[in-house]
């Protein structure tokens, strides 16, 4: 049974930083699958914000570009999201997600790790991030 366990959420003042952690079970490794972070604010749909595939190439949603960094630790089969310059609008429940394989989104001949919710098969329980 695939399990994703998140940690690292909390409350922070605007301009501060947080790092979220997600440890995946070894049924699917982070090297063989696309892994991503999504977030869901109150009253809104869950949206993809950062994804990384087999290589270190990452894909970010516009609201977090330049502020958030997704990375993975192969030895620990773990995924991270480092968040800098946090804003009140970043307040949400953050979820890590994993696909069964590599999932990409291609446009204009350029392909990036997918941020489409329907491409992901396994989900963590979510961790709250509150920015005030």
C-alpha positions in Angstrom: 0.0 0.0 0.0 1.4 3.3 -1.1 1.7 5.8 1.7 2.8 9.5 1.6 3.5 11.1 5.0 3.8 14.9 5.1 5.3 17.1 7.8 6.6 20.6 8.3 3.5 22.7 8.1 2.8 25.5 10.6 2.2 29.2 11.1 4.6 31.8 9.9 4.6 35.6 9.4 4.5 37.1 5.9 8.0 37.1 4.4 9.0 34.0 6.4 10.0 30.6 5.2 8.9 27.0 5.7 10.0 23.6 4.3 7.5 20.8 3.8 8.6 17.2 3.8 6.9 14.1 2.3 8.2 10.6 2.7 6.9 8.0 0.2 6.7 4.3 0.7 9.0 2.3 -1.6 6.4 0.7 -3.8 7.0 3.6 -6.2 10.2 5.5 -5.9 10.6 9.2 -6.4 13.1 8.5 -9.2 10.6 6.5 -11.3 7.5 8.7 -10.9 6.3 12.2 -11.1 5.8 13.7 -7.6 4.3 17.0 -6.8 2.9 19.4 -4.2 -0.7 20.7 -4.4 -2.5 23.1 -2.2 -6.1 23.8 -1.3 -7.3 27.0 0.2 -10.7 27.3 2.0 -13.5 27.3 -0.6 -11.2 26.6 -3.5 -10.2 23.7 -5.6 -7.0 21.8 -5.0 -4.3 23.1 -7.4 -0.9 21.9 -8.4 1.9 24.2 -7.5 5.2 22.3 -8.0 6.1 19.0 -9.7 9.3 17.2 -10.4 9.9 14.1 -12.6 12.7 11.6 -13.2 15.3 14.3 -13.7 15.8 17.5 -11.6 13.6 19.4 -14.0 10.7 21.1 -12.1 7.5 22.8 -13.0 6.0 25.6 -11.0 2.6 27.3 -11.0 2.9 31.1 -11.6 1.9 32.1 -8.1 4.9 30.4 -6.6 7.6 30.8 -9.2 10.7 32.3 -7.8 9.6 31.7 -4.2 9.1 27.9 -3.9 11.6 25.2 -4.6 10.7 21.5 -5.0 13.4 18.9 -4.5 13.8 15.2 -3.7 16.1 12.9 -1.8 16.5 9.6 -3.6 18.1 7.8 -0.7 15.2 8.7 1.6 12.6 8.4 -1.1 11.4 11.8 0.0 10.1 15.0 -1.5 10.5 18.6 -0.2 9.0 22.0 -0.8 11.0 24.9 0.4 8.9 28.1 0.6 10.4 31.6 0.8 8.8 35.0 1.0 5.5 33.5 2.1 2.4 35.6 1.6 -1.0 35.4 3.3 -2.4 34.1 0.0 -0.2 31.0 0.4 -2.4 29.9 3.4 -3.8 26.5 2.5 -3.6 22.8 3.2 -0.6 21.4 1.3 -0.6 17.9 -0.1 2.1 15.8 -1.6 1.1 13.6 -4.5 2.7 10.8 -6.5 1.8 9.3 -9.9 2.3 5.7 -10.8 4.8 6.7 -13.5 6.1 9.7 -15.3 3.5 12.3 -16.2 4.3 15.3 -18.3 2.4 18.2 -19.8 3.6 19.3 -23.2 2.8 22.6 -24.9 4.5 24.2 -27.9 7.1 21.4 -28.1 8.1 21.9 -24.5 7.3 19.3 -21.9 7.3 19.7 -18.1 6.3 17.5 -15.1 2.6 17.6 -14.9 0.6 19.7 -12.4 -2.7 18.2 -13.4 -4.6 16.7 -10.5 -6.0 13.8 -12.6 -2.4 12.6 -13.3 -1.7 11.7 -9.7 -2.8 8.5 -8.0 -1.6 8.7 -4.4 -2.0 11.5 -1.9 -0.7 12.5 1.5 -3.1 13.5 4.3 -2.3 17.2 4.0 -0.5 19.7 6.2 -1.7 23.2 7.1 0.3 26.2 6.3 -0.9 29.5 7.7 0.7 32.9 6.8 -0.3 36.0 8.7 
